[in-house]
Amino acid sequence: MHSLGVIEATPLPAAASSPAAEVVVATAPREAAAPDATGVHRASRAERLDDLHGRALLTGLSSASDATLRHAARLAGPVMRTVLDAPPDAGDVARWWSGLGREARHRLVTSAPQAVGNLEGVPYPVRDRANRRVLGEDLRSARAPDSGSASRLRMLEQVRTALVRGPEDPPKQLLTLDPRGSGRAAIAMGDLTTASDVTVMVPGMFFTVSGQFTDWTATGADLYREQATLTPLARGGRGGVAVVAWLGYRTPDLTNVLSVGLARAGAVRLERVVEGIDATRTADPVRVSVVAHSYGSTTALLALSSGRIHVDSLTVLGSPGSAVTRASELAVPAGQVFVGAAHWDPVAGTGYFGTDPAAPGFGSTVLDLRGGVDHREDEEVFRRPYGHNEYLVPGTASIHDVALIAVGRSDLVTGTDPSGRTVLTAEGAVAGTAADGSGSGGGGGGGGPESPDLLLVRPQDVQLRD
């Protein structure tokens, strides 16, 4: 797996998750706009929407006619650019939506599903229905013989495949669908409306919707299952867990991986996701954790140093560092910043983008990922992750620790007993270096800024799963 990104894509509305192994995608065509006679008036109303932002845009959408909404919801139009790139505040959206009547909500979902499906603050089941509606329509259009949109079709098929729910999979919700450029998408596993613990996964370099979204969603399902097995240990509510496989920003490739620009742009989008969770759960607060891999850790560190959001824990894996110099600069409770650096990871520890979050003075807990025996889980053995891409592979010590942290049991992350075996201890994690000098596995070492050895982090390594 990996992390990185920054080009945004356009959303696609959706329908409810099906427990069967088929993806439920609405395919009924949207009603075409009525022609001419009143066209001038409709256009003028739509043009007025084009200039609106924030709460004014929300008010305009709720009072617009069906024809105006359909015109406004064009992917390339200014209204959708605002919704996707400079949307209203999630709290304002939540209050606006709660004040609408049933008929107004239905009209917005059917006439402007692209907008509704991508607005943070709209209830997640509604966004899922809207986005699936758009996905079905866009797939039908892209599959047409004369569409000339092979790359777009590949992107949409990745999303469709990622939504397939197998017999052992949790419910899935399509939260984001933006097919512009390299695309943006996000799928939640579990029920975001009721979950007591919500985890947002941020990927790193080489990840695109067309290439890795199905894989990233499968990784999210793996983490969901690991967390679900730990719910008896969870602190707080009994609403279960939810994991968001977020690919909501453009991640870098080999041409731009050495720049922090995509991370800065992605940080703003990540902030909106967390704001959306907070806005929809005001009456029932939820524990929110961010798990970020590789370049995605740079993105997450920047987001959490902005002062605009806060989360309950942050775990960064294989991090190339960021401009954040201390954990105290992050809107995360003291003691709830964790760092994983696997053996033979050429990126972890480089501090290429600034400060290595595993550095002694940063103030994080460095996870001991050597693997070992969990005496509280019937002597189950967790193996050591290797390289840059195994942190969230089932059966590793790293995914187990990540899951424990996300359900509020960071006091049970892996430590080392007197015999040298790795066990779960009530005293918590052992940070730093183990007796054999291997510590957390040692990535690329400290110091920096040295460029990561990207020859050891090949695109094919992050596209394939075991």
C-alpha positions as CSV (number, residue, x, y, z in Angstrom):
1,M,0.0,0.0,0.0
2,H,1.0,3.7,-0.3
3,S,0.1,7.3,0.2
4,L,0.3,10.6,-1.8
5,G,-1.8,12.9,-3.8
6,V,-3.5,16.1,-5.1
7,I,-5.7,16.3,-8.3
8,E,-9.4,16.4,-7.8
9,A,-12.1,14.5,-9.6
10,T,-15.8,15.0,-10.1
11,P,-18.5,13.1,-7.9
12,L,-21.0,10.5,-8.9
13,P,-24.3,10.0,-7.0
14,A,-25.2,6.6,-5.5
15,A,-27.7,4.1,-4.1
16,A,-27.8,2.0,-0.9
17,S,-25.3,-0.8,-0.3
18,S,-26.5,-4.3,-1.0
19,P,-25.5,-7.2,1.3
20,A,-25.3,-9.4,-1.8
21,A,-22.1,-9.7,-3.9
22,E,-23.6,-7.4,-6.5
23,V,-23.2,-3.7,-6.6
24,V,-26.5,-1.8,-6.5
25,V,-26.1,1.0,-9.0
26,A,-29.1,3.1,-10.1
27,T,-29.2,3.3,-13.9
28,A,-32.4,5.2,-14.5
29,P,-31.6,8.1,-16.8
30,R,-31.9,11.6,-15.4
31,E,-34.7,13.6,-16.8
32,A,-33.5,15.7,-19.7
33,A,-33.9,19.5,-19.5
34,A,-36.9,20.9,-21.2
35,P,-36.1,22.8,-24.4
36,D,-36.2,26.3,-25.6
37,A,-39.3,28.4,-24.7
38,T,-38.4,28.9,-21.0
39,G,-34.7,28.1,-21.6
40,V,-33.7,31.7,-21.3
41,H,-35.3,32.1,-17.9
42,R,-33.8,28.8,-16.7
43,A,-30.4,29.8,-17.9
44,S,-30.6,33.1,-16.1
45,R,-31.5,31.3,-12.9
46,A,-28.7,28.9,-13.3
47,E,-26.3,31.7,-14.0
48,R,-27.3,33.2,-10.7
49,L,-26.4,29.9,-9.0
50,D,-23.0,30.0,-10.8
51,D,-21.9,33.0,-8.8
52,L,-23.0,31.8,-5.3
53,H,-20.8,30.3,-2.6
54,G,-21.2,29.0,0.9
55,R,-24.7,29.3,2.6
56,A,-25.9,31.4,-0.3
57,L,-25.3,28.5,-2.7
58,L,-27.2,26.1,-0.4
59,T,-30.1,28.4,-0.3
60,G,-30.1,28.8,-4.0
61,L,-30.0,25.0,-4.6
62,S,-32.9,24.4,-2.3
63,S,-35.1,27.0,-4.0
64,A,-34.1,26.2,-7.6
65,S,-36.4,24.5,-10.1
66,D,-35.6,20.9,-11.3
67,A,-34.4,22.3,-14.7
68,T,-32.1,24.8,-13.0
69,L,-30.7,22.1,-10.7
70,R,-30.0,19.8,-13.7
71,H,-28.2,22.6,-15.4
72,A,-26.2,23.5,-12.3
73,A,-25.2,19.9,-11.7
74,R,-23.2,19.7,-14.9
75,L,-19.8,18.3,-14.1
76,A,-17.9,21.0,-16.0
77,G,-20.0,23.9,-14.7
78,P,-19.1,26.5,-12.1
79,V,-21.6,25.2,-9.5
80,M,-20.0,21.8,-9.5
81,R,-16.5,23.3,-9.4
82,T,-17.6,25.1,-6.3
83,V,-19.1,22.0,-4.7
84,L,-16.0,19.9,-5.4
85,D,-13.2,22.5,-4.9
86,A,-14.5,25.2,-2.6
87,P,-17.6,23.8,-0.9
88,P,-19.8,25.3,1.8
89,D,-18.8,24.6,5.4
90,A,-19.9,21.1,6.5
91,G,-21.7,22.5,9.6
92,D,-23.7,24.8,7.4
93,V,-24.5,22.0,5.0
94,A,-25.7,19.8,7.9
95,R,-28.0,22.5,9.3
96,W,-29.3,23.3,5.8
97,W,-30.1,19.7,5.0
98,S,-31.8,19.1,8.3
99,G,-34.1,22.1,7.6
100,L,-35.3,20.8,4.3
101,G,-38.5,18.9,3.8
102,R,-38.8,15.4,2.4
103,E,-39.9,16.7,-1.0
104,A,-37.0,19.2,-1.3
105,R,-34.5,16.5,-0.4
106,H,-35.9,14.1,-2.9
107,R,-35.8,16.7,-5.6
108,L,-32.1,17.6,-4.9
109,V,-31.1,13.9,-5.0
110,T,-32.9,13.2,-8.2
111,S,-32.0,16.5,-10.1
112,A,-28.6,17.3,-8.7
113,P,-27.2,14.0,-7.4
114,Q,-23.6,15.0,-8.3
115,A,-23.8,18.0,-5.9
116,V,-25.6,16.2,-3.0
117,G,-23.3,13.2,-3.2
118,N,-20.2,15.3,-2.6
119,L,-21.3,17.7,0.0
120,E,-19.7,17.1,3.4
121,G,-22.5,17.4,6.0
122,V,-25.2,15.7,4.0
123,P,-26.1,12.4,5.8
124,Y,-23.9,9.5,4.5
125,P,-26.8,7.2,3.3
126,V,-28.1,10.1,1.2
127,R,-24.7,10.7,-0.3
128,D,-24.4,7.0,-1.1
129,R,-27.7,6.9,-2.9
130,A,-26.9,10.1,-4.9
131,N,-23.4,8.9,-5.9
132,R,-24.5,5.5,-6.9
133,R,-27.1,7.1,-9.1
134,V,-24.4,9.1,-10.9
135,L,-22.1,6.1,-11.1
136,G,-24.7,4.1,-12.9
137,E,-25.5,6.8,-15.4
138,D,-21.8,7.6,-16.1
139,L,-21.0,3.9,-16.5
140,R,-23.8,3.6,-19.1
141,S,-22.5,6.6,-20.9
142,A,-18.8,5.6,-20.8
143,R,-19.7,2.1,-22.1
144,A,-21.3,3.5,-25.3
145,P,-19.4,2.4,-28.4
146,D,-18.8,6.0,-29.5
147,S,-18.0,7.4,-26.0
148,G,-14.3,7.7,-26.6
149,S,-13.7,7.6,-22.9
150,A,-11.7,4.5,-22.2
151,S,-9.7,6.0,-19.3
152,R,-12.9,7.4,-17.7
153,L,-14.5,3.9,-18.0
154,R,-11.5,2.3,-16.3
155,M,-11.9,4.7,-13.4
156,L,-15.6,4.1,-13.1
157,E,-15.2,0.4,-13.3
158,Q,-12.7,0.5,-10.4
159,V,-15.3,2.3,-8.3
160,R,-18.0,-0.2,-9.3
161,T,-15.8,-3.2,-8.5
162,A,-14.7,-1.6,-5.2
163,L,-18.4,-1.4,-4.2
164,V,-19.1,-5.1,-4.7
165,R,-19.9,-6.6,-1.4
166,G,-18.9,-10.2,-0.7
167,P,-20.6,-12.4,1.8
168,E,-18.1,-11.5,4.6
169,D,-17.8,-7.8,3.7
170,P,-19.2,-5.0,5.8
171,P,-21.8,-2.6,4.3
172,K,-20.3,-0.1,1.9
173,Q,-21.2,3.5,1.1
174,L,-19.9,5.6,-1.8
175,L,-19.0,9.0,-0.2
176,T,-17.1,10.7,-3.0
177,L,-17.1,10.4,-6.7
178,D,-15.3,13.0,-8.8
179,P,-14.2,11.7,-12.2
180,R,-12.3,14.8,-13.3
181,G,-8.6,14.4,-14.1
182,S,-7.1,11.4,-12.3
183,G,-10.3,11.2,-10.2
184,R,-11.2,11.2,-6.5
185,A,-13.3,8.7,-4.7
186,A,-14.0,7.4,-1.2
187,I,-15.9,4.4,0.2
188,A,-16.8,3.7,3.8
189,M,-16.9,0.2,5.3
190,G,-19.4,-0.1,8.2
191,D,-22.0,2.4,9.3
192,L,-20.7,6.0,9.6
193,T,-24.0,7.1,11.1
194,T,-23.7,4.9,14.2
195,A,-20.1,3.7,14.5
196,S,-18.4,4.6,17.8
197,D,-14.9,4.5,16.1
198,V,-14.3,5.9,12.6
199,T,-10.9,5.6,10.9
200,V,-9.9,7.6,7.8
201,M,-7.2,5.9,5.7
202,V,-4.9,8.3,3.7
203,P,-2.9,6.7,0.8
204,G,0.5,7.7,-0.5
205,M,2.3,7.8,-3.8
206,F,1.3,6.1,-7.0
207,F,-2.3,5.7,-6.0
208,T,-5.0,6.6,-8.5
209,V,-8.7,5.8,-8.7
210,S,-8.2,4.0,-12.1
211,G,-5.3,1.9,-10.8
212,Q,-5.6,1.2,-7.1
213,F,-9.0,2.2,-5.7
214,T,-10.3,-1.4,-5.6
215,D,-7.1,-2.4,-3.8
216,W,-7.3,0.5,-1.4
217,T,-10.9,-0.3,-0.5
218,A,-9.9,-4.0,0.0
219,T,-7.2,-2.8,2.4
220,G,-9.8,-0.7,4.2
221,A,-12.0,-3.9,4.6
222,D,-9.0,-5.7,6.0
223,L,-8.5,-3.0,8.6
224,Y,-12.3,-3.0,9.3
225,R,-12.2,-6.7,10.0
226,E,-9.2,-6.4,12.3
227,Q,-10.9,-3.6,14.3
228,A,-14.2,-5.5,14.4
229,T,-12.5,-8.4,16.2
230,L,-11.3,-6.0,18.8
231,T,-14.6,-4.3,19.6
232,P,-15.0,-6.2,22.9
233,L,-11.8,-4.4,24.0
234,A,-13.0,-1.0,22.7
235,R,-13.5,1.9,25.0
236,G,-16.5,4.1,24.7
237,G,-19.7,3.3,22.8
238,R,-21.0,0.1,21.3
239,G,-21.8,1.4,17.9
240,G,-19.1,-0.7,16.1
241,V,-16.5,0.6,13.8
242,A,-16.3,2.2,10.3
243,V,-13.3,2.6,8.0
244,V,-13.1,5.2,5.2
245,A,-10.9,4.2,2.2
246,W,-10.2,7.7,1.1
247,L,-8.6,8.5,-2.2
248,G,-9.8,12.1,-2.1
249,Y,-6.7,13.9,-3.4
250,R,-4.2,13.5,-6.2
251,T,-1.2,11.4,-5.1
252,P,2.2,11.9,-6.6
253,D,4.0,9.8,-9.2
254,L,7.7,9.7,-10.0
255,T,7.4,13.0,-11.8
256,N,6.3,15.0,-8.8
257,V,6.9,12.8,-5.7
258,L,9.7,15.1,-4.4
259,S,7.3,18.1,-4.0
260,V,5.1,18.8,-1.1
261,G,2.5,20.6,-3.2
262,L,0.1,17.7,-3.6
263,A,0.3,17.1,0.1
264,R,-0.7,20.6,0.9
265,A,-3.7,20.5,-1.5
266,G,-4.7,17.1,-0.2
267,A,-4.5,18.3,3.4
268,V,-7.3,20.8,2.8
269,R,-9.5,18.0,1.4
270,L,-8.7,15.8,4.3
271,E,-9.7,18.5,6.7
272,R,-13.1,18.7,5.0
273,V,-13.7,14.9,5.5
274,V,-13.0,15.2,9.2
275,E,-15.3,18.3,9.4
276,G,-18.0,16.3,7.7
277,I,-17.8,13.5,10.2
278,D,-18.0,16.0,13.1
279,A,-20.9,17.9,11.5
280,T,-23.0,14.8,11.0
281,R,-22.3,13.4,14.5
282,T,-22.9,16.4,16.7
283,A,-25.6,14.7,18.7
284,D,-23.5,11.5,19.0
285,P,-19.8,12.3,19.1
286,V,-17.5,9.7,17.6
287,R,-13.8,8.7,18.0
288,V,-12.0,9.7,14.8
289,S,-8.6,8.3,13.9
290,V,-6.4,9.0,10.9
291,V,-4.1,6.3,9.5
292,A,-1.8,7.6,6.8
293,H,0.8,5.8,4.7
294,S,3.9,7.2,3.0
295,Y,3.3,10.5,1.3
296,G,-0.2,10.4,2.8
297,S,1.4,10.8,6.2
298,T,2.9,14.1,5.0
299,T,-0.6,15.1,3.9
300,A,-2.2,14.1,7.3
301,L,0.5,15.8,9.3
302,L,-0.1,19.1,7.4
303,A,-3.9,18.8,7.8
304,L,-3.7,18.2,11.6
305,S,-1.3,21.2,12.1
306,S,-3.7,23.6,10.4
307,G,-5.7,24.3,13.6
308,R,-9.0,23.7,11.7
309,I,-9.6,20.1,12.7
310,H,-8.8,17.6,15.5
311,V,-8.8,13.8,15.7
312,D,-8.4,11.4,18.6
313,S,-5.4,9.5,17.2
314,L,-2.9,9.7,14.3
315,T,-0.9,6.8,13.1
316,V,1.6,7.4,10.3
317,L,3.3,4.5,8.5
318,G,6.4,4.6,6.3
319,S,6.5,8.4,6.6
320,P,8.9,10.6,4.7
321,G,8.3,13.4,7.2
322,S,6.8,16.9,7.0
323,A,7.2,20.5,8.0
324,V,5.7,19.6,11.4
325,T,8.5,19.5,14.0
326,R,6.7,18.3,17.1
327,A,3.7,16.3,18.0
328,S,2.5,19.2,20.1
329,E,1.8,21.1,16.9
330,L,-0.9,18.6,15.9
331,A,-4.5,18.8,17.0
332,V,-4.2,15.3,18.5
333,P,-4.4,14.4,22.2
334,A,-1.0,14.0,24.0
335,G,0.3,10.5,23.6
336,Q,-1.9,9.7,20.6
337,V,0.6,10.2,17.7
338,F,2.1,6.9,16.6
339,V,4.7,6.0,14.0
340,G,5.4,2.7,12.3
341,A,8.7,2.1,10.4
342,A,9.0,-1.4,9.0
343,H,12.2,-3.3,8.4
344,W,13.7,-2.5,5.0
345,D,11.4,0.4,4.4
346,P,13.5,2.8,2.3
347,V,11.2,5.8,2.9
348,A,10.6,5.6,6.7
349,G,13.1,7.7,8.6
350,T,14.4,9.8,5.7
351,G,12.8,13.0,6.9
352,Y,12.8,14.1,3.3
353,F,10.0,16.6,3.6
354,G,11.2,18.0,6.9
355,T,11.1,16.3,10.3
356,D,10.9,12.5,10.8
357,P,7.9,11.9,13.1
358,A,9.9,9.0,14.6
359,A,12.7,11.3,15.7
360,P,13.4,11.3,19.4
361,G,12.4,14.9,19.9
362,F,9.2,14.7,17.9
363,G,7.1,13.4,20.8
364,S,5.5,10.4,19.1
365,T,5.3,6.7,20.1
366,V,7.3,4.5,17.8
367,L,5.6,1.2,17.4
368,D,7.6,-2.0,17.9
369,L,6.7,-3.9,14.7
370,R,9.0,-6.9,15.1
371,G,6.0,-9.3,15.5
372,G,5.5,-11.9,18.1
373,V,2.9,-13.6,20.3
374,D,-0.3,-12.1,21.6
375,H,-1.0,-14.0,24.8
376,R,-4.5,-12.5,25.0
377,E,-5.4,-13.9,21.6
378,D,-4.8,-17.6,22.1
379,E,-1.1,-17.3,21.4
380,E,-1.8,-15.9,17.9
381,V,1.4,-14.9,16.2
382,F,1.7,-11.5,14.4
383,R,4.4,-11.4,11.8
384,R,6.8,-8.6,11.2
385,P,6.0,-6.3,8.2
386,Y,8.7,-5.8,5.6
387,G,9.4,-3.0,3.2
388,H,7.2,-0.1,2.4
389,N,3.9,-1.8,1.5
390,E,3.1,-4.4,4.2
391,Y,1.9,-2.2,7.1
392,L,-1.8,-3.0,6.6
393,V,-1.5,-6.6,5.5
394,P,-3.6,-9.0,7.6
395,G,-1.6,-11.0,10.1
396,T,1.1,-8.3,10.6
397,A,1.9,-6.7,14.0
398,S,1.4,-3.4,12.3
399,I,-2.3,-3.8,11.3
400,H,-3.0,-5.2,14.7
401,D,-1.5,-2.2,16.5
402,V,-3.2,0.2,14.1
403,A,-6.6,-1.4,14.9
404,L,-6.0,-1.3,18.6
405,I,-5.2,2.4,18.5
406,A,-8.2,3.1,16.4
407,V,-10.6,1.5,18.9
408,G,-9.1,3.5,21.7
409,R,-6.8,0.8,23.2
410,S,-3.4,2.3,22.5
411,D,-2.4,1.1,26.0
412,L,-2.4,-2.4,24.4
413,V,-0.1,-1.8,21.5
414,T,2.9,-4.1,21.2
415,G,5.8,-3.9,23.6
416,T,8.6,-6.3,24.7
417,D,8.6,-8.6,27.7
418,P,11.8,-9.6,29.7
419,S,12.4,-12.6,27.5
420,G,12.6,-10.5,24.4
421,R,9.2,-11.7,23.0
422,T,6.7,-9.2,21.8
423,V,3.5,-9.4,23.7
424,L,0.5,-7.2,24.5
425,T,1.0,-5.4,27.8
426,A,-1.3,-3.1,29.8
427,E,1.6,-0.8,30.2
428,G,1.5,0.1,26.5
429,A,3.9,0.4,23.7
430,V,7.7,0.3,24.0
431,A,9.1,3.0,21.9
432,G,12.7,3.2,20.5
433,T,15.2,0.5,19.9
434,A,14.9,-3.2,20.9
435,A,17.8,-5.1,22.6
436,D,18.9,-6.6,19.3
437,G,19.1,-3.1,17.8
438,S,16.3,-3.7,15.4
439,G,13.8,-1.5,17.2
440,S,10.7,-0.8,15.1
441,G,12.3,-2.3,12.1
442,G,14.4,0.7,11.1
443,G,13.4,2.3,7.8
444,G,15.8,4.5,5.9
445,G,17.5,5.8,9.0
446,G,17.4,9.2,10.6
447,G,18.9,12.5,9.6
448,G,17.9,13.6,6.1
449,P,16.8,15.2,4.1
450,E,17.9,12.4,1.8
451,S,15.8,11.4,-1.1
452,P,14.0,8.1,-0.5
453,D,15.3,5.2,-2.6
454,L,12.3,5.2,-4.9
455,L,13.9,2.4,-6.9
456,L,12.8,0.2,-4.0
457,V,9.2,1.5,-4.1
458,R,8.0,0.5,-7.5
459,P,4.5,1.2,-8.9
460,Q,3.9,-2.5,-9.4
461,D,4.6,-3.1,-5.7
462,V,1.6,-1.0,-4.7
463,Q,-0.7,-2.2,-7.4
464,L,-0.6,-5.9,-6.5
465,R,-1.9,-7.7,-3.5
466,D,-0.9,-11.0,-2.0
